[in-house]
Amino acid sequence: MRAGAVVLAAGAATRFGGNKLAAPLAGRPVLRHVIDAAVEAGLDPIIVVGPPDDRLRDVRLQPARIVVNDHPEDGLSSSVRLGLRALDDDGTRPSLDAAVLLQGDQPLVRASTIRALLAAAEETPGVPFVVARHAADRSPNPVVARRSTWRLADELAGDRGFGPLLATHDELVRFVAIEGDNPDVDTPADLARLRDTAEPPADVS
């Protein structure tokens, strides 16, 4: 299955009180951990949907390409739309079968998790979405969205992306059980807990 990545990284981070995606964790910015997991999992291309300011200037994004969301106040759904359109318009690679949607503030996401979701998608070609379900915190990310679903992004609104659709239409979803957790970094306390207790993925760059 040919899959690209959309990394959602345009949020205001008001609860963090600063630039959380550039905050260091085990020697790398929070966002860099997510990009490295996408690279290790073989996703190509990788689109990072970022804010209109320069908050990501200190994060090495390569080989990802950044797409700017000029209206992040419109919510996560606007970033999902922009990211999927960027994948759809990328004419430098063969046509993609699916997109993996990743949250830029979930630095413990694993390449093995992404690969497990893609394997499940190949096993169930009739299911539009494949979603992780982490045992420890029930985190529903990452999400694999087949190309046939990308048009649905035009109907999304608010700050939950495909979440409301997936929550009300189980028939569209295959859930894959994943060990451990996949926490968000929403506050400085969240980041401190990860620094104290978590073992981030190894650098693949």
Disulfide bonds with the S-S distance in Angstrom:
none
